[in-house]
Amino acid sequence: MRVQTDLEKYYNKFNEDKRLKTRHGQVEFRTTMHYIHEVVRYLQEKSSEIPEFEKIKILDIGAGTGAYSIPLFEEGYDITAVELVKYNLGILKKKCSDIQAFQGNALKLSRFEDNTFDLCFLFGPMYHLFTEEDQLKALLEAKRVTREGGIIMAAYVMNEYSVITYAFKEGHIMECLKDGRFTPDYRIIPEEKELYHYMRIEDINALNEKAGLKRRKIISADGPSDYIRPVLNSMDDNVFEEYFKYHMAICERQDLIGATSHTVDILEK
């Protein structure tokens, strides 16, 4: 009998759908969808020059329970989903039985041929890969299955958000220092038992250079939203919509991205 990994046990309990329906989760979801649609328009504009892009094919690597795959499938896109956690995959298939969905690993996409997809998502895998070697392998696999001129969108969780919230706001700083959880400049030392790997912009830049991928832009998916959850929850709908407009106005500001909770890096092959 196969033993479940700690990551599988975590996602068997963690409700990602519920998180994305919260106010802070909606900021992340709506922002990410905005940029997905922007990328699709960019690819469609190239279709007159590159016939292969006439029908946009999307691969969602680490699709979870289908938070992005399903709405995009319902919009009419050609979606293929890959998910490591069997529990999540079951929920995805139950919600949308028509979608092509497979159990698989971001490090080995051998079921797919080279240059198959126009757009690939890595919206979860990079959170949980603990060595640069594995992170690079995931990027290179996504690159391999993406067509020339196609786009990869990779999401990361950021170092400073975790230091500020867990270490200082939640009062674990002295415990973290005692346990040697930080480098002298407060970079979090990744441990697999913690499940998440936190990044800085320079780490992401180094991965892109090694993978030979060109950045179109990097955006803050949720800005300060995770820091001010109670404030967002207390807003009436009109004020929240104004906050979202504000967030969209600043989410590409490079001076703010490093302290956000989630970034999305938009890369061209």
SEKOLPA-612407 format. One line per 2 residues: number of its first residue (from 1); their letters; for each residue x, y, z negated of N, C-alpha, C. Coordinates in nm, 2 decimals. Example, Ala and Ser with C-alpha at 12.3 -4.5 7.8 and 13.67 -1.06 7.14 Angstrom:
<pts>
1	as	1.32/-0.57/-0.78/1.23/-0.45/-0.78/1.32/-0.33/-0.78 ~ 1.28/-0.22/-0.71/1.37/-0.11/-0.71/1.29/0.00/-0.79
</pts>
This chain:
<pts>
1	mr	0.08/-0.12/0.00/0.00/0.00/0.00/0.09/0.12/0.00 ~ 0.06/0.22/0.09/0.14/0.35/0.09/0.11/0.43/-0.03
3	vq	0.21/0.49/-0.09/0.19/0.57/-0.21/0.17/0.72/-0.16 ~ 0.07/0.78/-0.21/0.05/0.92/-0.17/0.16/1.01/-0.22
5	td	0.20/1.11/-0.14/0.30/1.21/-0.18/0.23/1.31/-0.27 ~ 0.32/1.39/-0.34/0.27/1.50/-0.42/0.19/1.60/-0.34
7	le	0.23/1.62/-0.22/0.16/1.72/-0.13/0.02/1.67/-0.10 ~ 0.01/1.54/-0.07/-0.12/1.48/-0.04/-0.21/1.49/-0.16
9	ky	-0.16/1.46/-0.28/-0.24/1.47/-0.40/-0.29/1.61/-0.43 ~ -0.20/1.71/-0.40/-0.23/1.85/-0.42/-0.35/1.89/-0.33
11	yn	-0.34/1.85/-0.20/-0.44/1.89/-0.10/-0.57/1.81/-0.12 ~ -0.56/1.70/-0.18/-0.68/1.62/-0.21/-0.77/1.70/-0.31
13	kf	-0.71/1.79/-0.39/-0.78/1.87/-0.49/-0.80/2.01/-0.45 ~ -0.71/2.07/-0.37/-0.71/2.21/-0.34/-0.81/2.23/-0.23
15	ne	-0.90/2.33/-0.25/-1.01/2.37/-0.16/-0.97/2.49/-0.07 ~ -0.90/2.46/0.04/-0.86/2.57/0.13/-0.98/2.65/0.19
17	dk	-1.08/2.58/0.22/-1.20/2.64/0.28/-1.26/2.75/0.18 ~ -1.26/2.71/0.05/-1.32/2.80/-0.05/-1.23/2.92/-0.07
19	rl	-1.09/2.90/-0.06/-1.00/3.01/-0.08/-1.02/3.11/0.03 ~ -1.04/3.06/0.16/-1.05/3.16/0.27/-1.18/3.23/0.27
21	kt	-1.28/3.19/0.19/-1.41/3.26/0.18/-1.41/3.36/0.07 ~ -1.30/3.37/-0.01/-1.29/3.47/-0.11/-1.26/3.60/-0.04
23	rh	-1.26/3.71/-0.11/-1.23/3.84/-0.05/-1.09/3.84/0.00 ~ -0.99/3.80/-0.08/-0.85/3.81/-0.04/-0.83/3.71/0.07
25	gq	-0.90/3.59/0.07/-0.88/3.49/0.17/-0.94/3.54/0.30 ~ -1.05/3.62/0.30/-1.11/3.67/0.42/-1.02/3.77/0.49
27	ve	-0.94/3.85/0.41/-0.84/3.94/0.47/-0.74/3.86/0.55 ~ -0.69/3.75/0.49/-0.59/3.67/0.56/-0.65/3.61/0.68
29	fr	-0.77/3.55/0.67/-0.84/3.48/0.78/-0.87/3.57/0.90 ~ -0.93/3.68/0.86/-0.97/3.78/0.97/-0.85/3.84/1.04
31	tt	-0.75/3.87/0.96/-0.63/3.92/1.02/-0.56/3.82/1.12 ~ -0.55/3.70/1.07/-0.49/3.60/1.15/-0.57/3.57/1.28
33	mh	-0.70/3.57/1.27/-0.79/3.55/1.39/-0.77/3.67/1.48 ~ -0.76/3.79/1.43/-0.74/3.90/1.52/-0.62/3.89/1.60
35	yi	-0.51/3.84/1.54/-0.38/3.82/1.62/-0.38/3.70/1.71 ~ -0.46/3.60/1.67/-0.48/3.49/1.76/-0.54/3.53/1.89
37	he	-0.65/3.61/1.87/-0.72/3.66/1.99/-0.63/3.76/2.07 ~ -0.55/3.84/2.00/-0.46/3.92/2.07/-0.36/3.84/2.16
39	vv	-0.31/3.73/2.10/-0.21/3.65/2.17/-0.28/3.58/2.29 ~ -0.40/3.53/2.27/-0.48/3.47/2.38/-0.50/3.57/2.49
41	ry	-0.53/3.69/2.46/-0.55/3.79/2.57/-0.41/3.81/2.64 ~ -0.31/3.82/2.57/-0.17/3.83/2.63/-0.15/3.71/2.73
43	lq	-0.18/3.59/2.68/-0.16/3.48/2.77/-0.25/3.48/2.89 ~ -0.37/3.52/2.87/-0.46/3.53/2.98/-0.42/3.63/3.08
45	ek	-0.36/3.74/3.04/-0.31/3.84/3.13/-0.20/3.79/3.22 ~ -0.13/3.69/3.16/-0.02/3.63/3.24/-0.07/3.52/3.34
47	ss	-0.20/3.49/3.33/-0.25/3.38/3.40/-0.24/3.40/3.55 ~ -0.25/3.52/3.60/-0.24/3.55/3.74/-0.10/3.52/3.79
49	ei	0.00/3.53/3.70/0.14/3.50/3.74/0.18/3.36/3.71 ~ 0.12/3.30/3.61/0.15/3.16/3.57/0.02/3.08/3.57
51	pe	-0.01/3.01/3.67/-0.13/2.93/3.69/-0.16/2.84/3.57 ~ -0.06/2.78/3.51/-0.08/2.69/3.40/-0.16/2.75/3.28
53	fe	-0.16/2.88/3.27/-0.22/2.95/3.16/-0.37/2.98/3.19 ~ -0.42/2.93/3.30/-0.56/2.96/3.33/-0.66/2.91/3.22
55	ki	-0.63/2.79/3.16/-0.71/2.74/3.05/-0.61/2.73/2.93 ~ -0.64/2.81/2.83/-0.55/2.82/2.72/-0.56/2.69/2.63
57	ki	-0.45/2.62/2.61/-0.45/2.50/2.53/-0.38/2.53/2.40 ~ -0.44/2.50/2.29/-0.39/2.54/2.16/-0.37/2.41/2.08
59	ld	-0.25/2.40/2.01/-0.22/2.30/1.92/-0.21/2.36/1.78 ~ -0.29/2.31/1.69/-0.29/2.35/1.55/-0.22/2.25/1.47
61	ig	-0.09/2.28/1.43/-0.01/2.18/1.36/-0.02/2.21/1.21 ~ -0.07/2.12/1.13/-0.10/2.14/0.99/-0.24/2.21/0.98
63	ag	-0.33/2.15/1.05/-0.46/2.22/1.07/-0.55/2.22/0.94 ~ -0.51/2.14/0.84/-0.59/2.14/0.72/-0.73/2.08/0.75
65	tg	-0.83/2.15/0.70/-0.97/2.11/0.72/-1.03/2.18/0.84 ~ -0.95/2.25/0.92/-1.00/2.31/1.04/-1.04/2.45/1.03
67	ay	-0.98/2.53/0.93/-1.02/2.67/0.91/-1.01/2.75/1.04 ~ -0.90/2.72/1.12/-0.88/2.79/1.25/-0.92/2.71/1.37
69	si	-0.89/2.58/1.36/-0.93/2.49/1.47/-1.07/2.50/1.51 ~ -1.16/2.48/1.41/-1.30/2.47/1.44/-1.36/2.60/1.50
71	pl	-1.34/2.71/1.44/-1.40/2.83/1.50/-1.35/2.86/1.64 ~ -1.22/2.83/1.66/-1.16/2.85/1.80/-1.22/2.75/1.89
73	fe	-1.24/2.62/1.85/-1.31/2.52/1.93/-1.45/2.57/1.97 ~ -1.52/2.62/1.87/-1.65/2.67/1.89/-1.66/2.79/1.99
75	eg	-1.55/2.86/2.00/-1.54/2.97/2.09/-1.50/2.93/2.23 ~ -1.48/2.80/2.25/-1.46/2.74/2.38/-1.31/2.71/2.42
77	yd	-1.22/2.72/2.32/-1.08/2.69/2.35/-1.05/2.54/2.35 ~ -0.95/2.50/2.42/-0.91/2.36/2.43/-0.82/2.34/2.31
79	it	-0.87/2.28/2.20/-0.80/2.27/2.07/-0.76/2.13/2.04 ~ -0.64/2.11/2.00/-0.59/1.98/1.95/-0.54/2.01/1.81
81	av	-0.58/1.93/1.71/-0.54/1.95/1.57/-0.45/1.83/1.52 ~ -0.35/1.87/1.44/-0.27/1.77/1.38/-0.26/1.80/1.23
83	el	-0.29/1.70/1.15/-0.29/1.72/1.00/-0.22/1.60/0.93 ~ -0.13/1.63/0.84/-0.06/1.53/0.76/-0.15/1.46/0.66
85	vk	-0.23/1.54/0.59/-0.31/1.48/0.48/-0.44/1.42/0.53 ~ -0.45/1.29/0.50/-0.57/1.21/0.55/-0.70/1.27/0.50
87	yn	-0.70/1.31/0.38/-0.82/1.37/0.32/-0.87/1.49/0.40 ~ -0.77/1.58/0.42/-0.81/1.70/0.50/-0.86/1.67/0.64
89	lg	-0.79/1.57/0.70/-0.83/1.53/0.84/-0.97/1.47/0.84 ~ -1.00/1.40/0.74/-1.14/1.35/0.73/-1.24/1.46/0.72
91	il	-1.22/1.56/0.64/-1.31/1.67/0.63/-1.32/1.74/0.77 ~ -1.21/1.77/0.83/-1.21/1.83/0.97/-1.30/1.76/1.06
93	kk	-1.28/1.62/1.07/-1.35/1.54/1.17/-1.50/1.54/1.13 ~ -1.53/1.54/1.00/-1.67/1.54/0.96/-1.74/1.67/1.00
95	kc	-1.67/1.78/0.99/-1.72/1.91/1.02/-1.74/1.93/1.17 ~ -1.65/1.87/1.25/-1.65/1.88/1.39/-1.60/1.76/1.46
97	sd	-1.69/1.66/1.49/-1.65/1.53/1.54/-1.59/1.54/1.68 ~ -1.62/1.64/1.75/-1.58/1.65/1.89/-1.44/1.70/1.91
99	iq	-1.38/1.76/1.81/-1.25/1.81/1.82/-1.14/1.70/1.83 ~ -1.04/1.72/1.91/-0.93/1.62/1.91/-0.84/1.64/1.79
101	af	-0.84/1.55/1.70/-0.76/1.56/1.57/-0.69/1.43/1.54 ~ -0.57/1.45/1.50/-0.48/1.33/1.47/-0.41/1.35/1.34
103	qg	-0.38/1.24/1.28/-0.29/1.25/1.16/-0.14/1.25/1.21 ~ -0.07/1.35/1.16/0.07/1.36/1.21/0.15/1.45/1.13
105	na	0.28/1.46/1.16/0.38/1.54/1.09/0.44/1.64/1.18 ~ 0.46/1.76/1.12/0.51/1.87/1.20/0.66/1.85/1.25
107	lk	0.72/1.75/1.18/0.86/1.72/1.21/0.87/1.63/1.33 ~ 0.76/1.56/1.37/0.77/1.46/1.48/0.63/1.46/1.55
109	ls	0.63/1.53/1.66/0.51/1.55/1.74/0.52/1.46/1.87 ~ 0.57/1.34/1.85/0.61/1.25/1.96/0.49/1.21/2.05
111	rf	0.37/1.22/2.00/0.25/1.19/2.08/0.23/1.29/2.19 ~ 0.29/1.41/2.18/0.27/1.51/2.28/0.40/1.53/2.37
113	ed	0.38/1.55/2.50/0.48/1.57/2.59/0.54/1.71/2.58 ~ 0.66/1.73/2.63/0.71/1.86/2.64/0.62/1.95/2.72
115	nt	0.63/2.08/2.69/0.56/2.19/2.77/0.41/2.16/2.79 ~ 0.34/2.12/2.68/0.20/2.08/2.70/0.11/2.20/2.66
117	fd	0.14/2.28/2.56/0.05/2.37/2.50/0.09/2.52/2.53 ~ -0.01/2.61/2.54/0.02/2.75/2.56/0.04/2.82/2.43
119	lc	-0.02/2.77/2.32/-0.02/2.84/2.19/-0.01/2.73/2.09 ~ 0.08/2.74/2.00/0.10/2.65/1.88/0.09/2.72/1.75
121	fl	0.02/2.67/1.66/0.01/2.72/1.52/0.10/2.64/1.43 ~ 0.17/2.70/1.34/0.23/2.64/1.22/0.18/2.72/1.10
123	fg	0.06/2.70/1.06/0.00/2.78/0.96/0.01/2.72/0.82 ~ 0.07/2.60/0.81/0.08/2.54/0.68/0.21/2.47/0.66
125	pm	0.27/2.41/0.76/0.39/2.32/0.74/0.51/2.40/0.68 ~ 0.53/2.52/0.73/0.65/2.60/0.68/0.64/2.63/0.53
127	yh	0.52/2.63/0.48/0.51/2.65/0.33/0.58/2.54/0.25 ~ 0.58/2.42/0.31/0.61/2.30/0.23/0.74/2.22/0.27
129	lf	0.82/2.28/0.36/0.94/2.22/0.40/1.05/2.29/0.33 ~ 1.14/2.21/0.26/1.23/2.26/0.16/1.37/2.27/0.20
131	te	1.40/2.23/0.32/1.54/2.26/0.37/1.53/2.33/0.50 ~ 1.64/2.41/0.52/1.64/2.48/0.65/1.64/2.38/0.77
133	ed	1.70/2.27/0.75/1.71/2.17/0.85/1.57/2.12/0.89 ~ 1.48/2.10/0.79/1.34/2.06/0.82/1.26/2.17/0.88
135	ql	1.28/2.29/0.83/1.21/2.41/0.89/1.25/2.43/1.03 ~ 1.38/2.42/1.06/1.42/2.43/1.20/1.37/2.32/1.29
137	ka	1.36/2.20/1.23/1.31/2.09/1.31/1.16/2.11/1.35 ~ 1.09/2.16/1.25/0.95/2.19/1.28/0.93/2.30/1.39
139	ll	1.01/2.40/1.38/1.01/2.51/1.48/1.05/2.45/1.62 ~ 1.15/2.37/1.62/1.20/2.31/1.75/1.10/2.22/1.81
141	ea	1.03/2.14/1.72/0.92/2.05/1.78/0.81/2.13/1.84 ~ 0.77/2.24/1.76/0.66/2.33/1.82/0.71/2.39/1.95
143	kr	0.84/2.43/1.95/0.89/2.49/2.08/0.89/2.39/2.19 ~ 0.93/2.26/2.16/0.93/2.16/2.26/0.80/2.14/2.33
145	vt	0.69/2.14/2.25/0.56/2.11/2.31/0.49/2.23/2.36 ~ 0.55/2.35/2.35/0.50/2.47/2.40/0.55/2.50/2.54
147	re	0.47/2.55/2.63/0.51/2.58/2.76/0.61/2.70/2.76 ~ 0.69/2.71/2.87/0.77/2.83/2.89/0.68/2.95/2.90
149	gg	0.71/3.05/2.82/0.63/3.17/2.82/0.51/3.16/2.72 ~ 0.50/3.04/2.65/0.39/3.03/2.55/0.43/3.09/2.42
151	ii	0.34/3.08/2.32/0.35/3.14/2.20/0.34/3.04/2.08 ~ 0.43/3.07/1.98/0.42/2.99/1.85/0.39/3.09/1.74
153	ma	0.29/3.06/1.66/0.26/3.15/1.55/0.29/3.07/1.42 ~ 0.38/3.12/1.34/0.43/3.04/1.22/0.40/3.13/1.10
155	ay	0.34/3.07/1.00/0.31/3.14/0.87/0.40/3.10/0.76 ~ 0.44/3.20/0.68/0.52/3.17/0.56/0.47/3.23/0.44
157	vm	0.50/3.18/0.32/0.47/3.25/0.19/0.60/3.31/0.15 ~ 0.59/3.43/0.09/0.70/3.52/0.07/0.75/3.52/-0.07
159	ne	0.88/3.53/-0.08/0.96/3.52/-0.21/0.91/3.63/-0.31 ~ 0.91/3.75/-0.27/0.88/3.86/-0.37/0.74/3.85/-0.43
161	ys	0.64/3.81/-0.35/0.51/3.79/-0.40/0.51/3.69/-0.52 ~ 0.58/3.58/-0.51/0.58/3.48/-0.61/0.66/3.53/-0.74
163	vi	0.77/3.60/-0.71/0.85/3.66/-0.83/0.76/3.76/-0.90 ~ 0.70/3.85/-0.83/0.62/3.95/-0.90/0.50/3.89/-0.97
165	ty	0.43/3.80/-0.91/0.31/3.74/-0.97/0.34/3.64/-1.08 ~ 0.41/3.53/-1.04/0.43/3.42/-1.13/0.53/3.46/-1.24
167	af	0.64/3.52/-1.20/0.75/3.55/-1.30/0.71/3.66/-1.39 ~ 0.66/3.77/-1.33/0.64/3.89/-1.41/0.49/3.91/-1.46
169	ke	0.40/3.91/-1.36/0.26/3.93/-1.39/0.21/3.83/-1.48 ~ 0.24/3.70/-1.46/0.19/3.59/-1.54/0.28/3.55/-1.65
171	gh	0.39/3.62/-1.67/0.47/3.61/-1.79/0.57/3.49/-1.79 ~ 0.62/3.44/-1.68/0.71/3.33/-1.68/0.85/3.36/-1.65
173	im	0.89/3.49/-1.66/1.02/3.53/-1.62/1.13/3.47/-1.70 ~ 1.12/3.47/-1.83/1.23/3.42/-1.92/1.24/3.26/-1.90
175	ec	1.13/3.20/-1.88/1.13/3.06/-1.86/1.20/3.02/-1.73 ~ 1.17/3.10/-1.63/1.23/3.08/-1.49/1.38/3.10/-1.50
177	lk	1.42/3.21/-1.57/1.57/3.23/-1.59/1.64/3.12/-1.67 ~ 1.57/3.08/-1.77/1.63/2.97/-1.85/1.65/2.84/-1.77
179	dg	1.55/2.81/-1.68/1.55/2.69/-1.60/1.63/2.70/-1.47 ~ 1.69/2.82/-1.45/1.77/2.84/-1.33/1.69/2.84/-1.20
181	rf	1.58/2.90/-1.21/1.49/2.90/-1.09/1.52/3.01/-0.99 ~ 1.61/3.11/-1.02/1.64/3.21/-0.93/1.79/3.22/-0.91
183	tp	1.83/3.27/-0.79/1.97/3.31/-0.77/1.98/3.45/-0.84 ~ 2.11/3.50/-0.85/2.13/3.63/-0.91/2.05/3.74/-0.85
185	dy	2.01/3.73/-0.72/1.93/3.84/-0.66/1.78/3.80/-0.65 ~ 1.74/3.71/-0.74/1.60/3.67/-0.75/1.54/3.60/-0.63
187	ri	1.62/3.53/-0.56/1.57/3.45/-0.46/1.53/3.32/-0.53 ~ 1.41/3.27/-0.50/1.36/3.15/-0.57/1.43/3.03/-0.51
189	ip	1.49/2.94/-0.60/1.56/2.82/-0.56/1.45/2.71/-0.53 ~ 1.43/2.67/-0.41/1.32/2.57/-0.38/1.34/2.44/-0.45
191	ee	1.23/2.39/-0.50/1.23/2.25/-0.56/1.10/2.18/-0.50 ~ 1.12/2.06/-0.45/1.01/1.99/-0.39/0.89/1.97/-0.48
193	ke	0.92/1.95/-0.61/0.81/1.93/-0.71/0.72/2.05/-0.72 ~ 0.77/2.17/-0.68/0.68/2.29/-0.68/0.60/2.30/-0.56
195	ly	0.62/2.22/-0.46/0.54/2.21/-0.33/0.56/2.33/-0.24 ~ 0.58/2.45/-0.28/0.59/2.56/-0.19/0.74/2.61/-0.18
197	hy	0.77/2.65/-0.06/0.90/2.71/-0.03/0.88/2.86/0.01 ~ 0.94/2.95/-0.07/0.92/3.09/-0.05/1.04/3.15/0.03
199	mr	1.00/3.25/0.12/1.10/3.30/0.22/1.11/3.45/0.20 ~ 1.23/3.49/0.26/1.25/3.64/0.28/1.26/3.66/0.43
201	ie	1.25/3.78/0.47/1.25/3.81/0.61/1.38/3.77/0.68 ~ 1.49/3.78/0.61/1.62/3.74/0.67/1.63/3.59/0.69
203	di	1.56/3.51/0.60/1.55/3.37/0.62/1.48/3.33/0.75 ~ 1.36/3.40/0.77/1.28/3.38/0.89/1.36/3.42/1.01
205	na	1.43/3.53/1.01/1.51/3.58/1.12/1.61/3.47/1.16 ~ 1.68/3.42/1.06/1.79/3.32/1.08/1.73/3.19/1.15
207	ln	1.61/3.15/1.11/1.55/3.03/1.17/1.52/3.06/1.32 ~ 1.47/3.18/1.34/1.43/3.21/1.48/1.55/3.21/1.57
209	ek	1.66/3.27/1.52/1.79/3.27/1.60/1.84/3.13/1.63 ~ 1.83/3.04/1.53/1.88/2.91/1.55/1.79/2.83/1.64
211	ag	1.66/2.86/1.64/1.56/2.79/1.73/1.56/2.85/1.87 ~ 1.62/2.97/1.88/1.62/3.03/2.02/1.49/3.08/2.06
213	lk	1.42/3.14/1.96/1.28/3.19/1.98/1.28/3.34/1.97 ~ 1.21/3.41/2.06/1.21/3.56/2.06/1.08/3.61/1.99
215	rr	1.10/3.69/1.89/0.98/3.75/1.82/0.91/3.85/1.90 ~ 0.78/3.84/1.91/0.69/3.95/1.97/0.66/4.05/1.86
217	ki	0.62/3.99/1.74/0.59/4.07/1.62/0.58/3.98/1.50 ~ 0.60/4.04/1.39/0.57/3.97/1.26/0.47/4.06/1.18
219	is	0.37/4.00/1.13/0.27/4.07/1.06/0.24/4.02/0.92 ~ 0.19/4.11/0.84/0.14/4.07/0.70/0.00/4.03/0.71
221	ad	-0.02/3.90/0.69/-0.16/3.84/0.70/-0.26/3.90/0.59 ~ -0.20/3.92/0.48/-0.30/3.97/0.37/-0.25/4.09/0.29
223	gp	-0.13/4.15/0.33/-0.09/4.27/0.26/-0.09/4.26/0.11 ~ -0.14/4.36/0.04/-0.15/4.36/-0.11/-0.27/4.28/-0.16
225	sd	-0.35/4.22/-0.08/-0.47/4.16/-0.12/-0.46/4.06/-0.24 ~ -0.36/3.98/-0.23/-0.35/3.88/-0.34/-0.31/3.95/-0.47
227	yi	-0.25/4.06/-0.47/-0.22/4.13/-0.59/-0.34/4.20/-0.66 ~ -0.44/4.23/-0.58/-0.55/4.30/-0.63/-0.68/4.23/-0.62
229	rp	-0.68/4.10/-0.64/-0.80/4.02/-0.62/-0.92/4.07/-0.70 ~ -0.91/4.10/-0.83/-1.02/4.15/-0.90/-1.08/4.28/-0.85
231	vl	-0.99/4.37/-0.80/-1.03/4.50/-0.74/-1.11/4.47/-0.61 ~ -1.06/4.38/-0.52/-1.14/4.34/-0.40/-1.28/4.29/-0.44
233	ns	-1.28/4.20/-0.54/-1.41/4.13/-0.57/-1.51/4.23/-0.63 ~ -1.46/4.34/-0.68/-1.55/4.44/-0.74/-1.61/4.54/-0.64
235	md	-1.55/4.54/-0.52/-1.59/4.64/-0.41/-1.72/4.60/-0.35 ~ -1.80/4.70/-0.32/-1.92/4.67/-0.24/-1.88/4.64/-0.10
237	dn	-1.97/4.60/-0.02/-1.94/4.55/0.12/-1.88/4.67/0.20 ~ -1.93/4.79/0.19/-1.89/4.90/0.27/-1.74/4.94/0.23
239	vf	-1.71/4.94/0.10/-1.58/4.97/0.06/-1.48/4.86/0.10 ~ -1.52/4.74/0.09/-1.43/4.63/0.13/-1.40/4.64/0.28
241	ee	-1.50/4.67/0.36/-1.48/4.69/0.51/-1.38/4.80/0.53 ~ -1.39/4.91/0.45/-1.29/5.02/0.47/-1.15/4.97/0.43
243	yf	-1.15/4.89/0.32/-1.02/4.83/0.28/-0.96/4.75/0.39 ~ -1.04/4.67/0.46/-0.99/4.59/0.57/-0.94/4.67/0.68
245	ky	-1.01/4.78/0.71/-0.96/4.87/0.82/-0.82/4.93/0.78 ~ -0.81/4.96/0.65/-0.68/5.01/0.60/-0.57/4.90/0.62
247	hm	-0.60/4.78/0.58/-0.51/4.67/0.59/-0.47/4.65/0.74 ~ -0.56/4.65/0.83/-0.53/4.63/0.97/-0.44/4.75/1.02
249	ai	-0.46/4.87/0.96/-0.38/4.98/1.01/-0.23/4.97/0.96 ~ -0.20/4.89/0.86/-0.07/4.89/0.80/0.00/4.75/0.81
251	ce	-0.08/4.65/0.86/-0.02/4.51/0.85/0.10/4.48/0.94 ~ 0.13/4.57/1.03/0.25/4.56/1.11/0.37/4.64/1.06
253	rq	0.35/4.72/0.95/0.45/4.80/0.90/0.56/4.71/0.84 ~ 0.68/4.73/0.90/0.79/4.64/0.85/0.84/4.67/0.71
255	dl	0.82/4.79/0.66/0.86/4.83/0.53/0.77/4.76/0.42 ~ 0.66/4.70/0.46/0.57/4.64/0.36/0.57/4.49/0.37
257	ig	0.62/4.43/0.48/0.59/4.29/0.50/0.66/4.20/0.40 ~ 0.78/4.24/0.36/0.85/4.15/0.27/0.79/4.12/0.14
259	at	0.70/4.20/0.09/0.63/4.18/-0.04/0.49/4.13/-0.03 ~ 0.45/4.10/0.09/0.31/4.04/0.11/0.31/3.89/0.06
261	sh	0.20/3.84/0.05/0.19/3.69/0.01/0.22/3.61/0.13 ~ 0.15/3.63/0.25/0.17/3.55/0.37/0.21/3.64/0.48
263	tv	0.30/3.59/0.56/0.33/3.66/0.69/0.30/3.56/0.80 ~ 0.28/3.62/0.92/0.26/3.53/1.04/0.36/3.59/1.14
265	di	0.46/3.50/1.18/0.56/3.54/1.28/0.51/3.49/1.42 ~ 0.51/3.58/1.52/0.45/3.55/1.65/0.57/3.55/1.75
267	le	0.60/3.43/1.80/0.72/3.40/1.87/0.69/3.36/2.01 ~ 0.78/3.39/2.11/0.76/3.36/2.24/0.87/3.26/2.29
269	k	0.83/3.15/2.36/0.93/3.06/2.41/0.99/3.11/2.54
</pts>
